[in-house]
């Protein structure tokens, strides 16, 4: 389980740095929000492009990925049903809750776990593509349309053209599909800028923890608990059932798909929430709680299926 511990130690340390920066006022007031906007509009699009331009788009059509997609869709549907019955939240909050219950941390924690536990990063690549090309654009489109105060056919059709993360993702996949080589003079600065994305998101997340209490009354803790249970407990079970009884994955792929499904919520969701200033506390708590809960969950999965 060295990969699990390595992944969590890396992410925990960077979050701690962000917390200490805010605790001692190193960056001044409002720095966390500025950092988030820099990550959303500049660093993360660069990172997405550099990752996807070298990707193998054929992984989008594998049984492994379809299994993950089924677990994501059922997890989101379950959260939305519970939200509709018990919480009756506005659309942006419901969308962020459903996404935080299903959007896995395939990069910061997923890559170390894939390499050190599963033996190959190939198991994370399909999930990363699924999230970047389908889940993230849909989430951002819904947030754009439901927070702008108006919805029109034009806004729906032009939404991808106004979001730098979607533009970067589509450009990267298009070039990868067409096998167009990107000059090193172009890739080098994008690699440099993209390398700042994950530290920015993690440190801004750590900065948001200062002066806050986990699951504080009035912060949407019921929604956080529901999202956490779906993410850490139910998604791996759903993935196992689909992987074994529907798609007949072999033992290695079954272990991999359940492990990936048990990963915690990605910090990107907190980044999205901060960008649109909706459900910020709830998404922050969900990221933190799923990160803590996924450690024993991943250990159990490894003990049962490895």
C-alpha positions, 0 to 999 in steps of 0.5 A: 500500500505504499502508493496509497501512502505516498499519494496521500502524503504528497497531497497532505503536505501541499495542503498543509503549506497552503493552510500555514500560508493563510494562518500566518498571513504570508500572501495577504487577504483574498490570496486564496481566491486569486490563486483559485482564479489563476488555477482555473483560467491559466494553469489548469487549462495548460495542464489539461492540454499538455496531458491530453495532447499526448493521450491515447484516445482509444482508451475512451472505448474500453470496457474498463472505462465504460464500467467507471462511467456506469458507476459515475452515472449511478452515483450521480443519479443516486445523489440527485434523487436524495437531493431532490427528496430531502435537500431541495437545493438549487441546481448549482448546489445539486450539480456540485454535490453530485459531481463531488460524489463521483469525480475522482482524484485521478491525478494527485492521488490516482497516479501514485496509486496506479503506479505503485499499487496497480503497477501501471498508470494506464488505469488512470488515463481513461478516467482522466480523459472521461472526466476532462472531456465529459464530466468537467465540461457538463458540470461547467456548462450547467454551472455557467447556465444556472448562475448567469441568470439567463439561459438561451440556445446561444449561451448553451452553444457558445459555452464551450467557447467561453471556458478555457478548461474546455477549450484546452481539453478539446484542443488537446484531444483533437491534436492527439486524434489527428496525431499532429506534433506540437513543437517543443517551443510551444509545449515547454512553456505550457508544461511550465505553467501547467506544472503550477496547476496542482500546487495552486489548487491544493494550496488554495484548498489548504488556505480555505481550511483556516478558521473553518470547522469540518461539518459545521452546522449550517454548512450542508453537512448532511449533503457532505455525508451523503456525497462522501458515502456515495464516493467512498463506499457505494461507487466501488461496490457499483464498479465491482458489480458492473465490472464482474457481472456485466463487463466480465473484466479480468482480475487485474482490471476488476481490482483496478476499476474498484480501486479507481472508483474508491479514490477521493473527490478531486480538488477540481470540484472545490476549484469549480465551486470557488470559481462560481461561488456556490457550495464552496464550504460543502465541496471543501468538506467533501474533498477533505472527508473523502480524502480521509475516508478513502485511505481505509477504503483503498486498504480494504479494496487492496486486501480483498481484490489485489 
